[in-house]
């Protein structure tokens, strides 16, 4: 599912949301954090105006998490979004610096940046905001690089790849909250059961790890991506049948959730194959997670076992690469598992895509327009 991201340049009127700035700049009368309707409504939440009219007091409660400036960690508050005349604002009680960091927000100045990620559908229910202050030595290189992408306007939707490139070039220190934003590949792998990246995630977050709530949200998101990946592969196979490249196919996992593969296909010559769709919203190189049952089916099954690696998946499209007949590549894995001591069983494994015989061709998957509209 696409992330709902915005990059905002803070103005004096926005900084009035913070108690220190308003107290030291009494000429600023507004109390609120402006949210550009062209971004919040037109791009991210188009049904917001209509739904707000049905809510008590026409306010959207928001679970708000501030990170930064600098290396400051999570500061959780409860606020609301409301419409005032033509403007949408993040509003409510002033934001005070927390007791354990009483000068936390004092360094914020006009021109500083906020990277915002909203969660929730069809209304925003939470927002994570990374504050980046030009005057903070830990933020300065990130702020400078992001400012070059954001020359005009108060709020934009940045391309994720641009944000990732900025973070990579700025080389923030481990523990900087901007790394939490860019940890999605690691988070997704951990949510899917990968252990290799747990240590990397903890190190980058200075030992903070993940809250139980964030882990559960990540697991739910990964499961949703898995469902979307199967839907995309189903649409792809249907098209193959229409064009005569396949004789027929069955969506097995749609009826049997514990089957060791997702689809069975019948080629034009009548031969059968089975395939498993492995889907992530991240890139191709993230580990593939295989259950012991899937490995047995791939190595011992009567039909060739293909892996369809679906990556960069969204609600309506993804990219796919195919690894045909992976049984021989996985046989050494099965042999190693059978050598384990008696009474020890491994339920699943993380597999580097590099050990599987993936074809180089990348196939663009898209849902038919009517299916996309329903989602």
PyMOL commands that set and color helices and strands:
alter all, ss='L'
color gray80, all
select helices_A, chain A and resi 12-15+19-24+37-44+48-52+56-58+99-101+140-149+160-170+178-182+184-191+198-204+212-242+292-300+327-338+353-355+369-374
alter helices_A, ss='H'
color red, helices_A
select strands_A, chain A and resi 4-9+33-35+59-67+75-84+87-91+113-119+126-132+155-156+246-251+263-267+272-279+288-291+304-311+317-323+348-351+363-366
alter strands_A, ss='S'
color yellow, strands_A
deselect
rebuild
show_as cartoon
